[in-house]
Amino acid sequence: MKFLHVADLHIGKRVHERLMLDEQEHAFDQLISIAEEEAVDAVLVAGDVFDRANPIPKALELSERFFAAFVRRRIPVFVISGNHDNAQQVAYCSTITAAAGLHVARPYHGEIEAFTLEDAAGPVQVHLLPFVRPIDVRAAFPQRAEEIKTHHDAVRVALEEHPLELGIRHVLVAHQFVTAAGVDPERCESETKASLGGLDNVDASLFDAFNYVALGHLHGPQRIGRDEVRYAGSPVKYSFSEINQKKAAVIVELDGQGAVTHRQIPLTPLRQMREITLSLEDIEAGADTGDHGDYMHVTLTDRSAFDAFNRVKAVYPNLLLLSWAEAETAASTGIMTLSDMKTKTCFELFSDFFLQQSGEELTDEQRALVQDITRDQEGVQ
């Protein structure tokens, strides 16, 4: 039996205020084509369908087009919610959509939903475990509440209360921070928030009874502990810390004895993500020979430059982030000298403060607002 394993779609995500729907649609079109060309038996979607609990209408429209493409091709789809999703919303009308082959896990209330597929070797059960927290499992099993303190405990109890049928093959779709013997997997910048004593860690040993575990949560494709426990990774790069990640569709094949093989089929982005560090003069002189249409993080080596953001954006229309090398150095030390402050306008001081506090440049709209507010102050000085 052959599966397409995808995860962390994050439909509707913004990267430095840039809505990534066109990039996502480009990736989804490739996933649909791969599923058809590979003649997969089912698609496994391991959570974080949306980027936020209340997705924008255009995100809902794109998700419908994506899932409908598989339904039209009569390819069953199995979907769980992730920590970014509103589980109730993702599962809306799941009873109705199941009739069309779109199986969406309902919010966890003590039951892991399971669906049976058949091939020449017999049945394969697909088990859907949406993102769960200790509080979710304690509420479902109050008699075991005292033993459920961590995410590992929560998943352990959820699985113990869901016995598997012996003698057949089993696939689990889950969305948790899974580690192997306490060893952290590869994480990008947006995923490095420290956990409280590792309370969100779930050890991969809990999944030993499953032939394959389709994971979501981390954006880099990778195995956890054994080849049969894998993160698919996100289909799109969602931060500059993901520049070196190779986004791919994961094809998983399960033979009649339950042995697993997998392949990764590279996904081609609509635009690459790049980072460069140059002076504004060099940028305007064409020193960068890369594709100027890429999603860019530009770090300027200048001490200051008039209208820098708009001048850089004129060269790089898809500029996402502009930084100053000197400001980054100052931010890393937390130091701004008095002489620095005396030479800066109110607008520049606020811009520097905003960058140091948020790690991002002001947007065009924010710049215009702050310039209006500070213009009168500049005249007073």
C-alpha positions in Angstrom: 0.0 0.0 0.0 1.3 3.4 -1.0 0.8 6.7 0.9 1.6 10.4 0.3 2.6 11.8 3.7 2.4 15.6 4.1 2.1 17.9 7.1 2.3 21.5 8.3 0.5 23.1 5.4 0.0 26.3 7.5 -2.5 27.5 4.9 -2.9 31.3 5.2 0.5 31.8 6.8 2.3 35.2 6.6 6.0 35.4 6.5 7.1 38.9 7.6 3.7 40.2 6.6 3.8 38.5 3.2 0.8 36.2 2.7 2.1 33.0 1.2 -1.0 31.7 -0.5 0.5 31.8 -4.0 3.6 29.8 -2.8 1.3 27.3 -1.0 -0.9 26.8 -4.1 2.2 26.2 -6.2 3.4 23.5 -3.8 -0.1 22.0 -3.5 -0.4 21.6 -7.2 2.8 19.6 -7.2 1.5 17.4 -4.3 -1.7 16.7 -6.3 0.3 15.8 -9.4 2.7 13.5 -7.4 -0.2 11.7 -5.8 -1.7 11.0 -9.2 1.5 10.0 -10.9 2.5 7.7 -8.0 -1.0 6.2 -7.9 -1.0 6.5 -4.1 -3.7 4.6 -2.2 -4.2 7.5 0.4 -2.9 10.8 1.5 -1.9 11.4 5.2 -2.1 15.0 6.4 -0.4 15.2 9.8 -1.7 18.4 11.2 -1.4 22.2 11.1 -3.7 22.5 8.2 -4.1 26.2 8.9 -1.7 28.6 10.4 -4.1 30.0 12.9 -7.3 29.0 14.7 -9.4 31.4 12.7 -8.1 31.2 9.1 -8.9 33.9 6.6 -11.5 33.2 3.9 -8.8 32.8 1.2 -7.1 30.2 3.3 -10.4 28.2 3.6 -10.9 28.5 -0.1 -7.4 27.1 -0.9 -7.8 24.2 1.6 -11.1 23.3 -0.1 -9.5 23.3 -3.6 -6.6 21.2 -2.3 -8.7 18.5 -0.6 -11.3 18.5 -3.4 -8.6 17.6 -5.9 -8.0 14.3 -4.1 -11.7 13.6 -3.7 -12.2 14.1 -7.4 -9.5 11.6 -8.1 -11.0 9.2 -5.6 -7.9 9.2 -3.4 -8.8 8.9 0.3 -7.5 11.6 2.5 -6.8 11.3 6.3 -6.4 14.6 8.2 -5.7 15.5 11.8 -5.5 18.9 13.5 -2.3 20.3 14.8 -1.4 22.7 17.6 -2.0 25.7 15.2 -5.5 24.5 14.3 -8.9 24.8 15.8 -9.7 21.1 15.9 -13.4 21.7 15.9 -13.3 23.9 12.9 -11.0 21.6 10.9 -13.4 18.7 11.6 -16.5 20.6 10.7 -18.9 18.4 8.7 -16.4 15.5 8.9 -19.2 12.9 9.0 -20.4 14.3 5.7 -17.0 14.6 4.0 -16.1 11.1 5.0 -18.7 9.8 2.5 -16.5 11.5 -0.2 -13.3 10.0 1.1 -12.1 13.0 3.2 -11.6 11.6 6.7 -11.0 14.3 9.3 -10.3 13.5 13.0 -12.7 15.1 15.4 -11.3 16.8 18.6 -9.9 14.2 21.0 -12.4 13.2 23.7 -11.0 9.7 24.5 -11.2 8.0 21.1 -8.6 7.6 18.4 -10.5 7.2 15.2 -9.4 4.4 13.0 -10.2 3.6 9.3 -9.5 0.4 7.4 -8.1 0.2 3.9 -7.6 -3.0 1.9 -4.9 -4.2 -0.5 -4.0 -7.6 -1.9 -2.2 -8.5 1.4 -5.2 -7.6 3.6 -6.3 -4.8 5.8 -4.3 -1.7 6.9 -5.7 0.4 9.7 -5.0 4.2 9.7 -5.3 5.7 13.2 -5.8 9.4 13.6 -4.5 11.1 16.7 -4.9 14.9 16.6 -2.6 17.1 18.7 -3.3 16.4 22.3 -2.3 18.0 25.6 -2.3 16.5 29.1 -5.5 18.3 29.9 -7.3 16.7 27.0 -6.4 13.2 28.0 -7.1 13.9 31.7 -10.6 15.1 30.8 -11.2 11.9 28.8 -9.8 9.5 31.5 -10.3 11.2 34.9 -9.6 8.0 36.6 -6.0 8.2 35.3 -5.6 12.0 35.7 -2.8 11.6 38.4 -0.5 9.8 36.0 -0.9 12.3 33.2 1.6 15.2 33.8 3.4 15.6 30.4 2.7 15.3 26.7 4.4 11.9 26.8 2.1 10.7 29.5 -0.9 12.0 27.6 0.0 10.2 24.4 1.0 7.0 26.3 -2.4 6.9 28.0 -4.3 7.7 24.8 -2.5 4.8 23.0 -3.0 2.4 25.9 -6.7 3.1 25.9 -6.8 2.3 22.1 -5.8 -1.4 21.7 -4.7 -2.5 18.2 -6.0 -5.4 16.4 -3.4 -8.1 16.2 -2.1 -9.6 13.0 -2.8 -6.6 10.7 -0.7 -3.6 9.6 -1.1 -0.3 11.4 -0.4 3.3 10.5 -0.6 6.2 12.9 -1.0 9.9 12.0 0.1 12.2 14.8 1.1 15.8 15.5 3.4 16.1 18.6 7.0 17.1 19.4 8.5 13.6 19.1 12.1 12.8 20.2 14.1 9.6 20.4 15.7 8.7 23.7 15.6 12.4 24.6 17.6 13.5 21.6 16.2 16.6 20.0 15.4 16.5 16.3 16.5 19.1 13.8 14.5 22.3 14.4 14.3 25.7 12.7 14.3 29.1 14.4 10.5 29.2 14.7 10.5 25.8 16.5 13.2 26.4 19.1 11.0 27.7 21.9 12.3 26.1 25.0 9.9 23.6 26.6 9.4 23.5 30.4 11.8 20.7 31.4 10.9 18.8 28.2 7.2 18.5 29.3 6.1 18.6 25.6 8.5 15.8 24.5 6.9 12.5 23.4 9.3 9.6 23.0 9.2 7.6 19.8 9.2 4.4 21.7 5.5 4.8 22.3 4.9 4.1 18.7 6.7 0.7 18.5 3.5 -1.2 17.7 2.9 0.8 14.5 4.4 -0.1 11.1 4.6 3.6 10.1 4.1 6.8 12.0 3.3 9.9 9.9 4.3 12.9 12.0 3.6 16.6 11.8 4.9 19.5 13.8 8.5 20.1 12.7 9.2 21.7 9.3 12.3 19.7 8.3 11.8 16.2 6.9 13.5 13.7 9.1 13.4 10.3 10.8 13.0 10.0 14.5 14.6 7.0 16.1 13.8 4.6 13.3 13.0 5.0 9.6 9.4 4.2 10.1 8.7 7.2 12.4 9.1 10.4 10.2 8.3 14.1 10.0 7.2 15.0 6.5 8.2 18.6 7.0 6.3 21.6 5.6 5.9 21.8 1.8 6.9 25.5 1.8 9.7 27.4 3.6 8.1 29.5 6.3 11.2 31.3 7.8 14.7 32.2 6.7 16.0 29.6 9.2 14.5 27.0 6.7 16.6 28.2 3.7 18.7 25.0 3.6 15.9 22.6 4.2 14.9 20.5 1.2 11.1 20.5 0.9 9.7 17.3 -0.5 6.7 15.0 -0.8 7.2 11.8 1.2 6.0 8.6 -0.5 5.6 5.7 1.9 5.2 2.1 0.7 4.0 -0.7 3.1 4.4 -4.2 1.9 2.3 -7.2 2.8 4.5 -8.1 5.8 4.4 -4.5 7.1 7.9 -3.5 6.1 8.2 0.1 5.1 10.2 1.9 2.4 10.0 5.6 1.7 11.1 8.1 -1.0 11.3 11.9 -1.0 10.2 13.7 -4.2 11.6 17.3 -4.2 9.1 20.2 -4.4 10.1 23.2 -6.5 9.3 26.5 -4.8 7.6 29.3 -6.7 10.4 31.6 -5.4 13.6 30.8 -3.5 14.4 32.3 -0.1 17.8 34.1 0.1 19.8 36.1 2.5 22.5 38.6 1.5 24.7 41.1 3.3 25.8 44.1 1.2 26.0 47.9 1.2 23.1 49.8 -0.4 25.5 51.1 -3.1 26.6 47.6 -4.0 22.9 46.5 -4.2 22.0 49.3 -6.5 25.1 48.7 -8.6 24.0 45.1 -9.2 26.6 43.3 -7.2 24.1 40.6 -6.3 23.9 38.2 -9.3 21.1 36.1 -7.8 17.5 36.2 -8.8 16.1 39.5 -7.6 12.6 38.0 -7.6 13.5 35.7 -4.6 12.0 36.2 -1.1 14.8 38.2 0.4 16.3 39.0 3.7 18.8 41.9 3.1 21.3 43.0 5.7 22.8 46.4 4.9 26.4 47.1 6.0 25.8 50.9 5.8 25.6 52.9 9.0 22.5 54.6 7.7 20.9 55.4 4.3 18.1 57.6 3.2 14.8 55.8 2.4 16.7 52.5 2.6 13.7 50.2 2.6 12.1 51.6 -0.5 15.4 51.7 -2.4 16.1 48.0 -1.5 12.5 47.0 -2.4 12.9 48.7 -5.8 15.7 46.1 -6.5 14.0 43.2 -4.7 10.2 43.4 -5.1 9.8 40.4 -2.8 11.8 41.8 0.0 10.5 40.3 3.3 13.0 41.6 5.8 15.6 44.4 5.9 18.2 44.5 8.6 21.2 46.6 9.5 24.4 44.8 10.3 25.3 47.6 12.9 21.8 47.4 14.4 22.1 43.6 14.7 25.4 44.0 16.5 24.0 46.6 18.8 20.9 44.5 19.4 23.0 41.5 20.3 24.8 43.6 22.9 21.8 45.7 24.0 24.0 48.8 23.7 23.2 52.1 21.9 25.7 54.9 22.6 24.6 58.5 23.5 26.3 59.8 20.4 24.3 57.3 18.3 21.1 58.6 19.8 22.0 62.2 19.2 22.5 61.7 15.5 19.2 59.9 14.9 15.8 61.4 14.3 12.7 60.4 16.3 11.6 58.2 13.5 15.0 56.5 13.3 15.1 56.0 17.1 11.6 54.4 17.1 12.5 52.2 14.1 15.6 51.0 15.8 13.7 50.3 19.0 11.0 48.4 17.1 13.6 46.3 15.3 15.4 45.4 18.6 12.1 44.5 20.3 10.4 42.6 17.5 13.2 41.5 15.3 11.3 42.9 12.3 11.4 46.1 10.3 8.3 48.4 10.2 5.9 47.6 7.4 5.2 50.4 4.8 1.9 51.1 6.6 3.6 51.3 10.0 6.4 53.5 8.6 3.8 56.0 7.2 2.0 56.1 10.6 5.1 56.6 12.6 6.4 59.3 10.2 3.1 61.2 10.6 3.3 61.0 14.4 7.0 62.0 14.6 7.0 64.7 12.0 5.7 67.3 14.5 8.2 66.2 17.1 11.1 66.7 14.6 10.0 70.3 14.2 10.0 70.9 18.0 13.7 69.8 18.4 
